[in-house]
Amino acid sequence: MEKEVQNKIFEEILSEHRGVFFKIAKTYCKDETDRQDLLQEMMINVWQALPRYKSDFKLSTWLYRICLNVAISSYRKNAAVPLHIPIEDDDNQTIVEHQEGDKQQHLQMLEKFIDELKDLDKALMLLYLEDKSHSEIAEILGISPSNVSTKVLRIKEKLKQRFSKLDK
């Protein structure tokens, strides 16, 4: 791939899919400095992988796969730092600020419970909460759609159990 073409495609990716980078960085990094480092690392990896991109794959699937792999690897290297999943909208206004009473508490608890999941399950829930289909999630994470369905059901059941303990 020519550098000029690669530059143009990379700029389009950053423009059209910037939300992917930011959502994953927010999910895997609590600290702003760490988030910036992760964003840079994801962009470098996408740039380096761009010449190997095959149009057989949906661009967003390919992009999620690269960014999640970078984020999970980075998280594992820094495992001593607790993971924090902020629940924010695209304008960086916390959704939690707009919630009242029990809803706010439930959102905070959901954030905490997802925070405690294993790496793959955390990535799966990020994609699930992004309304990705089971087949898209499967393609991104490299697992079967039936495995996605099973994992989603199990995680949901765990979350229900955790919430039911709170309500008692």
N, C-alpha and C positions, 0 to 999 in steps of 0.2 A: 504494500500500500504506500502510495506516495505521501510524503510528509504534509504536503499542502492539503490533500484529501483527508488525511488523518486529522489534521488541525481543524478542518471544517466540521467533520463528523463529531469530533470531541467537543467542540463549541456547541453544537446542536444538542449533544447529550447533556452537557452541563445546563443548558438553557431549558430544555424540555423536561428533564428528569431530575432537576436539582432537589426536589422534594424527597426522592429516594435517598440521596446522600444524607440529607439533614435528619430524616426520620430515623434512619439506622444509627447515625451518630448520636442522636439524642437518646436512643434506646440503650446504647452500649456505653455511654460516657456521662458521668455525672458532672464532672468539672469542665468548664468552658475551654480551658487550655487543652485538655485531653480530647475534647470534641473536635477542636480545630486540627489537632495532630491526626486524629482518625480521619477526618474529612480529607486532609491532604494525602494521607496514605491510600485511601480509597480512590481518589482521583489519579494518583500515580499508577495504581494497579490497573485501573480502567484504561488509562493511556497506553500502558505497556501491553495490555491484552487486546487492544483494538485491532491491530493487524491480523489477529487470529480469529476475530469475530466472523461467524458464518451466518448468513442471512436465513439459514434454516431455522434458527432460534429467534423467538421474539426478543427484541432489543431490551425491553424492560425485565424480562426473565433473566437474560444474560447479565444485565446490570445488577439486579438484586443478588444473584448468585455470587458475583465478584465482591460486591460490597459487604454482604453478610459474611463471606469467608474471611475477609480482611478484619471485620469487626470482631468476629468470634476469635480469630487468632490473636488479635490485639488484646481482647479481654482475657484470654487464657494467660498471656504473658504477664498481665497486670492483675491476676486473680485476687490479690490481697486487697485491692480497692473494691468496695462494694458497688454493685451495679444499681443504677437508678433508671427507671423508665418514666420520664415525664410524659404526662398526657396533655399535649398542647395542640392548638390549632396552627394553621400555617402562618398566622400573624404573630406567633409567639405569645399569644394571650392565653394564659392557662385556662383550660376548660373548667378546672376545679373551682376557679374564682367565680364562675357563673352558676355554680350549683349551690344548693342550700341544704343544711342539716344532714340528714341521713345519706342523701345522694353524694354529698361531698365526702363523707366518711367512707362510703362504699367505693367511690372512685380511688380514694387514697389506699384503701385496703386491696383493691384489685391491682393497683400499681405495685404494692408490696408483694402480693402473692405471685404475680408474674415475674417480679424481680428475683424470686427464689427458685424459679424453674431452671432446669438444665439448659445448656446452650442451644441445643436443637429445638427444644420445646419453646424456648423464649423467641427464637427466630420464627418458628411456626406460628406462634400467637401474634407476633408483629404482623406477619403477612395475613393471617386470618382477620385481624382487626382492621386491616387495610382493604377488606372485602375481596381478597384474591380468591379465585376458585380453587377447589382441592387439586385440580390438575395443574394449575399454575404453581401452587405451593409445592406440589410434588416435583415438578420440573426444576424449580429454583433450588430446592433442598436436596434433590437427588434421591428421593424416596418414592414409593409407589403411592398413587392416590388413595388406595385402601388403607395404607399405613397412615396417611394424613388424616383420613376420617377417624380411624381408631384413636390416634393421638389426640385429635381435637376433642372427641367424646370423653376420653380419659381426663384430659386437662380440665374440661368444663365440669366434669363430675368432682374432681378435686377442688375446684374453685367453689362449687355449690356447697360442698362439705365444709370448707373453710368459712364461708359466709353463714351457713346455718349454725355453726358453733358461735359465731358472733351474736346472732340474733337471740340466742338462748340466755 
